[in-house]
Amino acid sequence: MLAAADAADLDTGPRTGKSATERMCAVTRQVRPTSELIRFVVAPTGEVVADLKRKLPGRGLWVTASRAMVEQAVRRRVFAKGFKRDVKVSPTLAQDIERLLVQSVCDALAIAAKARQVVSGFGKVESALKSREAVAMLHAADGAADGIRKLDAVSRQFDEAATGLRKFPVLNVLTSEQLDLALGRSNVIHAALLAGPAGQTFLSRCQILVRYRLADDGNANAAIAGAAVAGTPIDTPKDAADDAADGKAADEDRANAHDVEGLGRLNG
């Protein structure tokens, strides 16, 4: 069993002036909140592993949580320099991390569906929107524009009329195939998230995925804001606590297994 990371976990730069919730990005050398960074450790096999839940033992190296920044870290051999040793770095590390983040989002959506906090299908989604039961709407990334446009028109009743800002999250982070697998149905294009703790976990994981994909994009702030429930700050992943609150400890164990099996076997 993997032990939790030691409280005295180090980063690669001086700690002066930084709080426990801040670390220095090994690529940019800028101090950022840990919610905007990914922690990496070295496995006993010498392989660099992304510690997405910040629980794995060993000295940590932190990189801004964006695909472009991880790719840059690999290209510039930042991990070998930061850990001051020879390490194995997969050339597909950035893609592997995104795959694990997508799986994490799918797992959270499946948990929300089991808790009856998700409805799918155009009619059910439209009804949930009109009754104001929905707290977020999901469209398949590869969904037809016509259905998306019609439901988006209904969802605009949740927008802030005075400022034009969208408070109601409308997400398209998953494909139809991924929605099918998460919800156990075929041809899912539209879904609505209902209120509940499992839904909050799903939204927090969506925000992490959106940030990873778009953190270096000019539209990132708007996209990230769209992945949060209005009035509910979502800063750091609290997967274990959220899943435990929903009585889904087994799913959390499976999510941890994805982290380890996808990026390295730390028990090797």
LUMDREN-565274 format. One record per residue (C-alpha): residue number from 1; x, y, z; residue in one letter. Coordinates in nm, 2 decimals, decimal comma. Layout:
<mifis>
+-----+--------+--------+--------+------+
: pos :   east :  north :     up : code :
+-----+--------+--------+--------+------+
: NUM :      X :      Y :      Z :    A :
...
+-----+--------+--------+--------+------+
</mifis>
This chain:
<mifis>
+-----+--------+--------+--------+------+
: pos :   east :  north :     up : code :
+-----+--------+--------+--------+------+
:   1 :   0,00 :   0,00 :   0,00 :    M :
:   2 :   0,13 :   0,35 :  -0,09 :    L :
:   3 :   0,19 :   0,58 :   0,21 :    A :
:   4 :   0,07 :   0,94 :   0,21 :    A :
:   5 :   0,32 :   1,20 :   0,11 :    A :
:   6 :   0,53 :   1,33 :   0,41 :    D :
:   7 :   0,42 :   1,67 :   0,54 :    A :
:   8 :   0,77 :   1,80 :   0,48 :    A :
:   9 :   0,75 :   1,73 :   0,11 :    D :
:  10 :   0,99 :   1,96 :  -0,08 :    L :
:  11 :   0,96 :   2,15 :  -0,40 :    D :
:  12 :   1,24 :   2,25 :  -0,63 :    T :
:  13 :   1,28 :   2,61 :  -0,52 :    G :
:  14 :   1,33 :   2,82 :  -0,21 :    P :
:  15 :   1,03 :   2,81 :   0,03 :    R :
:  16 :   1,08 :   3,17 :   0,15 :    T :
:  17 :   0,76 :   3,37 :   0,13 :    G :
:  18 :   0,54 :   3,08 :   0,01 :    K :
:  19 :   0,25 :   2,94 :   0,21 :    S :
:  20 :   0,17 :   2,57 :   0,24 :    A :
:  21 :  -0,08 :   2,61 :  -0,04 :    T :
:  22 :   0,18 :   2,75 :  -0,29 :    E :
:  23 :   0,47 :   2,60 :  -0,48 :    R :
:  24 :   0,71 :   2,71 :  -0,75 :    M :
:  25 :   0,66 :   2,58 :  -1,11 :    C :
:  26 :   0,98 :   2,41 :  -1,21 :    A :
:  27 :   0,93 :   2,54 :  -1,57 :    V :
:  28 :   0,84 :   2,90 :  -1,53 :    T :
:  29 :   0,99 :   2,95 :  -1,17 :    R :
:  30 :   0,67 :   3,13 :  -1,08 :    Q :
:  31 :   0,50 :   3,07 :  -0,74 :    V :
:  32 :   0,14 :   2,96 :  -0,79 :    R :
:  33 :  -0,14 :   2,80 :  -0,58 :    P :
:  34 :  -0,10 :   2,42 :  -0,57 :    T :
:  35 :  -0,45 :   2,40 :  -0,72 :    S :
:  36 :  -0,29 :   2,53 :  -1,04 :    E :
:  37 :   0,00 :   2,28 :  -1,03 :    L :
:  38 :   0,06 :   1,91 :  -1,08 :    I :
:  39 :   0,30 :   1,74 :  -0,84 :    R :
:  40 :   0,54 :   1,48 :  -0,99 :    F :
:  41 :   0,75 :   1,22 :  -0,80 :    V :
:  42 :   1,00 :   0,96 :  -0,91 :    V :
:  43 :   0,89 :   0,59 :  -0,88 :    A :
:  44 :   1,14 :   0,33 :  -0,75 :    P :
:  45 :   1,18 :   0,23 :  -1,11 :    T :
:  46 :   1,31 :   0,58 :  -1,19 :    G :
:  47 :   1,00 :   0,68 :  -1,38 :    E :
:  48 :   0,85 :   1,02 :  -1,34 :    V :
:  49 :   0,49 :   0,99 :  -1,22 :    V :
:  50 :   0,22 :   1,25 :  -1,19 :    A :
:  51 :   0,08 :   1,25 :  -0,84 :    D :
:  52 :  -0,26 :   1,39 :  -0,93 :    L :
:  53 :  -0,40 :   1,34 :  -0,58 :    K :
:  54 :  -0,08 :   1,47 :  -0,41 :    R :
:  55 :  -0,05 :   1,17 :  -0,19 :    K :
:  56 :   0,24 :   0,97 :  -0,32 :    L :
:  57 :   0,56 :   0,96 :  -0,11 :    P :
:  58 :   0,89 :   1,12 :  -0,21 :    G :
:  59 :   1,03 :   1,45 :  -0,30 :    R :
:  60 :   0,79 :   1,65 :  -0,52 :    G :
:  61 :   0,85 :   1,86 :  -0,83 :    L :
:  62 :   0,57 :   2,09 :  -0,93 :    W :
:  63 :   0,47 :   2,20 :  -1,28 :    V :
:  64 :   0,19 :   2,43 :  -1,39 :    T :
:  65 :  -0,12 :   2,22 :  -1,46 :    A :
:  66 :  -0,14 :   2,26 :  -1,83 :    S :
:  67 :  -0,07 :   2,02 :  -2,12 :    R :
:  68 :   0,15 :   2,27 :  -2,29 :    A :
:  69 :   0,36 :   2,33 :  -1,98 :    M :
:  70 :   0,40 :   1,96 :  -1,92 :    V :
:  71 :   0,51 :   1,91 :  -2,28 :    E :
:  72 :   0,76 :   2,19 :  -2,23 :    Q :
:  73 :   0,89 :   2,03 :  -1,91 :    A :
:  74 :   0,95 :   1,70 :  -2,10 :    V :
:  75 :   1,12 :   1,88 :  -2,40 :    R :
:  76 :   1,35 :   2,09 :  -2,18 :    R :
:  77 :   1,45 :   1,79 :  -1,95 :    R :
:  78 :   1,31 :   1,98 :  -1,65 :    V :
:  79 :   1,25 :   1,66 :  -1,45 :    F :
:  80 :   1,61 :   1,54 :  -1,46 :    A :
:  81 :   1,73 :   1,89 :  -1,37 :    K :
:  82 :   1,48 :   1,93 :  -1,09 :    G :
:  83 :   1,53 :   1,59 :  -0,93 :    F :
:  84 :   1,91 :   1,61 :  -0,99 :    K :
:  85 :   1,93 :   1,25 :  -1,12 :    R :
:  86 :   1,86 :   1,04 :  -1,42 :    D :
:  87 :   1,49 :   0,97 :  -1,46 :    V :
:  88 :   1,27 :   0,81 :  -1,71 :    K :
:  89 :   1,02 :   1,04 :  -1,87 :    V :
:  90 :   0,76 :   0,91 :  -2,11 :    S :
:  91 :   0,74 :   1,12 :  -2,43 :    P :
:  92 :   0,36 :   1,09 :  -2,40 :    T :
:  93 :   0,35 :   1,21 :  -2,04 :    L :
:  94 :   0,13 :   1,51 :  -2,12 :    A :
:  95 :  -0,12 :   1,30 :  -2,32 :    Q :
:  96 :  -0,12 :   1,03 :  -2,04 :    D :
:  97 :  -0,21 :   1,29 :  -1,78 :    I :
:  98 :  -0,50 :   1,42 :  -1,99 :    E :
:  99 :  -0,62 :   1,07 :  -2,04 :    R :
: 100 :  -0,62 :   1,01 :  -1,66 :    L :
: 101 :  -0,80 :   1,34 :  -1,60 :    L :
: 102 :  -1,07 :   1,24 :  -1,85 :    V :
: 103 :  -1,11 :   0,91 :  -1,68 :    Q :
: 104 :  -1,14 :   1,09 :  -1,35 :    S :
: 105 :  -1,42 :   1,30 :  -1,49 :    V :
: 106 :  -1,60 :   0,99 :  -1,63 :    C :
: 107 :  -1,57 :   0,81 :  -1,30 :    D :
: 108 :  -1,72 :   1,11 :  -1,12 :    A :
: 109 :  -2,01 :   1,13 :  -1,37 :    L :
: 110 :  -2,08 :   0,76 :  -1,32 :    A :
: 111 :  -2,09 :   0,81 :  -0,95 :    I :
: 112 :  -2,33 :   1,10 :  -0,99 :    A :
: 113 :  -2,55 :   0,89 :  -1,22 :    A :
: 114 :  -2,56 :   0,61 :  -0,96 :    K :
: 115 :  -2,67 :   0,87 :  -0,70 :    A :
: 116 :  -2,95 :   0,97 :  -0,94 :    R :
: 117 :  -2,80 :   1,32 :  -0,99 :    Q :
: 118 :  -2,79 :   1,30 :  -1,37 :    V :
: 119 :  -3,06 :   1,28 :  -1,63 :    V :
: 120 :  -2,99 :   1,23 :  -2,00 :    S :
: 121 :  -3,18 :   1,27 :  -2,33 :    G :
: 122 :  -3,31 :   1,59 :  -2,49 :    F :
: 123 :  -3,65 :   1,58 :  -2,34 :    G :
: 124 :  -3,54 :   1,51 :  -1,98 :    K :
: 125 :  -3,26 :   1,77 :  -2,00 :    V :
: 126 :  -3,51 :   2,03 :  -2,13 :    E :
: 127 :  -3,75 :   1,95 :  -1,85 :    S :
: 128 :  -3,48 :   1,97 :  -1,58 :    A :
: 129 :  -3,37 :   2,31 :  -1,72 :    L :
: 130 :  -3,72 :   2,45 :  -1,72 :    K :
: 131 :  -3,80 :   2,32 :  -1,37 :    S :
: 132 :  -3,47 :   2,46 :  -1,25 :    R :
: 133 :  -3,36 :   2,13 :  -1,11 :    E :
: 134 :  -3,05 :   2,13 :  -1,32 :    A :
: 135 :  -2,73 :   2,28 :  -1,18 :    V :
: 136 :  -2,52 :   2,22 :  -1,50 :    A :
: 137 :  -2,57 :   2,09 :  -1,85 :    M :
: 138 :  -2,35 :   1,86 :  -2,05 :    L :
: 139 :  -2,32 :   1,83 :  -2,43 :    H :
: 140 :  -2,12 :   1,57 :  -2,61 :    A :
: 141 :  -1,81 :   1,74 :  -2,77 :    A :
: 142 :  -1,91 :   1,58 :  -3,09 :    D :
: 143 :  -2,28 :   1,65 :  -3,06 :    G :
: 144 :  -2,50 :   1,80 :  -3,34 :    A :
: 145 :  -2,51 :   2,18 :  -3,33 :    A :
: 146 :  -2,89 :   2,20 :  -3,36 :    D :
: 147 :  -2,98 :   2,02 :  -3,04 :    G :
: 148 :  -2,70 :   2,20 :  -2,86 :    I :
: 149 :  -2,83 :   2,54 :  -2,98 :    R :
: 150 :  -3,19 :   2,46 :  -2,87 :    K :
: 151 :  -3,09 :   2,36 :  -2,52 :    L :
: 152 :  -2,85 :   2,64 :  -2,48 :    D :
: 153 :  -3,13 :   2,88 :  -2,55 :    A :
: 154 :  -3,33 :   2,73 :  -2,26 :    V :
: 155 :  -3,03 :   2,74 :  -2,03 :    S :
: 156 :  -2,98 :   3,11 :  -2,09 :    R :
: 157 :  -3,25 :   3,18 :  -1,84 :    Q :
: 158 :  -2,98 :   3,11 :  -1,58 :    F :
: 159 :  -2,75 :   3,37 :  -1,71 :    D :
: 160 :  -2,69 :   3,70 :  -1,53 :    E :
: 161 :  -2,89 :   3,95 :  -1,73 :    A :
: 162 :  -2,72 :   4,25 :  -1,59 :    A :
: 163 :  -2,36 :   4,15 :  -1,69 :    T :
: 164 :  -2,41 :   3,89 :  -1,95 :    G :
: 165 :  -2,20 :   3,65 :  -1,76 :    L :
: 166 :  -2,30 :   3,28 :  -1,77 :    R :
: 167 :  -2,33 :   3,14 :  -1,42 :    K :
: 168 :  -2,50 :   2,82 :  -1,53 :    F :
: 169 :  -2,23 :   2,57 :  -1,64 :    P :
: 170 :  -2,26 :   2,43 :  -1,99 :    V :
: 171 :  -1,98 :   2,17 :  -2,04 :    L :
: 172 :  -1,86 :   1,98 :  -2,35 :    N :
: 173 :  -1,55 :   1,81 :  -2,21 :    V :
: 174 :  -1,66 :   1,45 :  -2,30 :    L :
: 175 :  -1,74 :   1,28 :  -2,62 :    T :
: 176 :  -2,06 :   1,09 :  -2,68 :    S :
: 177 :  -1,88 :   0,76 :  -2,64 :    E :
: 178 :  -1,74 :   0,88 :  -2,31 :    Q :
: 179 :  -2,08 :   0,99 :  -2,19 :    L :
: 180 :  -2,22 :   0,65 :  -2,30 :    D :
: 181 :  -1,97 :   0,46 :  -2,09 :    L :
: 182 :  -2,01 :   0,68 :  -1,79 :    A :
: 183 :  -2,39 :   0,67 :  -1,79 :    L :
: 184 :  -2,43 :   0,32 :  -1,91 :    G :
: 185 :  -2,65 :   0,42 :  -2,21 :    R :
: 186 :  -2,62 :   0,45 :  -2,58 :    S :
: 187 :  -2,60 :   0,76 :  -2,79 :    N :
: 188 :  -2,59 :   1,02 :  -2,51 :    V :
: 189 :  -2,56 :   1,36 :  -2,65 :    I :
: 190 :  -2,72 :   1,58 :  -2,38 :    H :
: 191 :  -2,73 :   1,54 :  -2,00 :    A :
: 192 :  -2,82 :   1,75 :  -1,70 :    A :
: 193 :  -2,65 :   1,74 :  -1,36 :    L :
: 194 :  -2,88 :   1,77 :  -1,06 :    L :
: 195 :  -2,79 :   1,90 :  -0,72 :    A :
: 196 :  -2,59 :   1,68 :  -0,48 :    G :
: 197 :  -2,23 :   1,61 :  -0,35 :    P :
: 198 :  -2,15 :   1,37 :  -0,63 :    A :
: 199 :  -2,23 :   1,64 :  -0,88 :    G :
: 200 :  -2,00 :   1,88 :  -0,71 :    Q :
: 201 :  -1,72 :   1,63 :  -0,74 :    T :
: 202 :  -1,79 :   1,59 :  -1,11 :    F :
: 203 :  -1,78 :   1,97 :  -1,16 :    L :
: 204 :  -1,45 :   2,01 :  -0,97 :    S :
: 205 :  -1,29 :   1,74 :  -1,18 :    R :
: 206 :  -1,42 :   1,91 :  -1,50 :    C :
: 207 :  -1,26 :   2,23 :  -1,39 :    Q :
: 208 :  -0,93 :   2,06 :  -1,34 :    I :
: 209 :  -0,95 :   1,91 :  -1,69 :    L :
: 210 :  -1,06 :   2,23 :  -1,85 :    V :
: 211 :  -0,77 :   2,41 :  -1,68 :    R :
: 212 :  -0,52 :   2,15 :  -1,80 :    Y :
: 213 :  -0,64 :   2,17 :  -2,16 :    R :
: 214 :  -0,68 :   2,55 :  -2,18 :    L :
: 215 :  -0,46 :   2,71 :  -1,91 :    A :
: 216 :  -0,23 :   2,86 :  -2,18 :    D :
: 217 :  -0,52 :   2,97 :  -2,40 :    D :
: 218 :  -0,66 :   3,32 :  -2,41 :    G :
: 219 :  -1,01 :   3,19 :  -2,34 :    N :
: 220 :  -0,91 :   2,98 :  -2,04 :    A :
: 221 :  -1,06 :   3,20 :  -1,77 :    N :
: 222 :  -1,40 :   3,20 :  -1,93 :    A :
: 223 :  -1,39 :   2,82 :  -1,99 :    A :
: 224 :  -1,27 :   2,75 :  -1,64 :    I :
: 225 :  -1,54 :   2,97 :  -1,49 :    A :
: 226 :  -1,80 :   2,78 :  -1,69 :    G :
: 227 :  -1,69 :   2,46 :  -1,51 :    A :
: 228 :  -1,79 :   2,59 :  -1,17 :    A :
: 229 :  -2,13 :   2,63 :  -1,01 :    V :
: 230 :  -2,22 :   2,99 :  -0,95 :    A :
: 231 :  -2,13 :   3,09 :  -0,60 :    G :
: 232 :  -1,94 :   2,77 :  -0,53 :    T :
: 233 :  -1,56 :   2,81 :  -0,53 :    P :
: 234 :  -1,38 :   2,50 :  -0,67 :    I :
: 235 :  -1,01 :   2,53 :  -0,61 :    D :
: 236 :  -0,85 :   2,20 :  -0,52 :    T :
: 237 :  -0,95 :   1,84 :  -0,58 :    P :
: 238 :  -1,10 :   1,68 :  -0,27 :    K :
: 239 :  -1,19 :   1,35 :  -0,43 :    D :
: 240 :  -1,16 :   1,13 :  -0,13 :    A :
: 241 :  -1,37 :   1,35 :   0,09 :    A :
: 242 :  -1,63 :   1,41 :  -0,17 :    D :
: 243 :  -1,66 :   1,04 :  -0,26 :    D :
: 244 :  -1,67 :   0,94 :   0,10 :    A :
: 245 :  -1,95 :   1,19 :   0,16 :    A :
: 246 :  -2,14 :   1,01 :  -0,12 :    D :
: 247 :  -2,06 :   0,67 :   0,02 :    G :
: 248 :  -1,84 :   0,58 :  -0,28 :    K :
: 249 :  -1,50 :   0,48 :  -0,12 :    A :
: 250 :  -1,46 :   0,19 :  -0,36 :    A :
: 251 :  -1,48 :   0,43 :  -0,66 :    D :
: 252 :  -1,21 :   0,64 :  -0,50 :    E :
: 253 :  -0,98 :   0,33 :  -0,47 :    D :
: 254 :  -1,04 :   0,26 :  -0,83 :    R :
: 255 :  -0,95 :   0,62 :  -0,93 :    A :
: 256 :  -0,63 :   0,59 :  -0,73 :    N :
: 257 :  -0,55 :   0,28 :  -0,92 :    A :
: 258 :  -0,59 :   0,46 :  -1,25 :    H :
: 259 :  -0,33 :   0,72 :  -1,14 :    D :
: 260 :  -0,07 :   0,45 :  -1,05 :    V :
: 261 :  -0,13 :   0,20 :  -1,33 :    E :
: 262 :  -0,15 :   0,47 :  -1,60 :    G :
: 263 :   0,17 :   0,65 :  -1,52 :    L :
: 264 :   0,40 :   0,39 :  -1,34 :    G :
: 265 :   0,39 :   0,11 :  -1,09 :    R :
: 266 :   0,52 :   0,26 :  -0,77 :    L :
: 267 :   0,52 :  -0,07 :  -0,58 :    N :
: 268 :   0,76 :  -0,22 :  -0,84 :    G :
+-----+--------+--------+--------+------+
</mifis>
